[in-house]
């Protein structure tokens, strides 16, 4: 397989037989930012585990067509890992947590509101754009999946195996370790908002599902990045 470290990566799910279409933002970046021309070689991911080496065969004002020359397939090593992020008041910190998680390979996200969440809404369209840019920047082939819940309890109803959930709380005496992850099922890693999870929320899964990452108090986005660096 060709080494794909020194490339610019584009994203499209519009694949017709052996032809890929780039439109809108991807078209603009390809032609206006990176100055790609007819017959140039470009690399495109479908966000589903494949990267295509292709050659531009047509450029129009609203469309670029590229012919696939080679196809590379990648295995999703983090398919069973869900990072559960509360809505954060500080949008820059929220973005930082998402960007770094995607760059390190996380492909499953749950965003949720909790009792102490200050921010009460999120633009999932903007979140997807952040994920696309992070995926391309880090040369990943999987566009993350997103789920959104309006309460901590909704997550409890969604998770089937309660033994595969890890809630991070500074007051817990149990230190998290990567070897606690269960390979045979999905694993869920939950973080509290700026004000932390309430006693009522922590009680939903029970004290045995509470873990600490460090003896120091970390901001939510810092704790997320630390956890992701441990499990990927």
C-alpha positions, 0 to 999 in steps of 0.5 A: 500500500502506498504511504499516505502521509504527505497528501491533502485529503478531501471528502465525498460520499458521492461515488458513481461507479468509478467516478467521485464528485466533489461539490461545495466546500470540498470543490472550493478547497480543491480548486481555489485553495490547493489549486488542483487542475485537470489531470492532477492526482488527488486523494478522497475519503468516503468517510466509511473506511476507504481512501481513493487515489484518483485523477481529476477528469473534469472541473466545472463551476459547481462540480469536480469529477475525479476517476478512481485509480486505486482504493485503500481500505482501513480497519476501524480499531475504535469501533466499540468506543463511545466518547460521551461529551456533555454540552460545554458552555465554552465553545472553543473547549467543546471544539477542542475536545471533538477535534483532538478525539477525532484526530486520535481515531475516535469514531463514535460520539454521544453528546448530551445534556445533564442537570448542570449543563449550562449550554442547552443546544448544539449545532450538529451541522457545525459539529459534523463540519469540525469532524470532517476537517479533523478527519481530513487533517489527520488522514483518517478514513472514518467520519464519526457517528453522532448521537444526541441525548437530552438527559443523562438518563437517556444514555442509561436507557440506551446502553445495554451492558451497564458493565461497559460504562465508565463514568469519570469522577475525581472523588472515585477511588478506582483508577481507570485502566485500559485493560478494563475495556471490554473487547466483545461489546461497546464501551461508553466513557462519560464525562461531566459538564463544568459543574460536574454530574449531580449525585442523582446522575452519578447514582444511575449507574452506581458507584462501581461504575465511577473511575478517576483518571488522575488525582488532579482536577482536570477541565472536561476537555482535558480529561477527554483528551487524556482518556482518548490518548490512553485508549487509542 
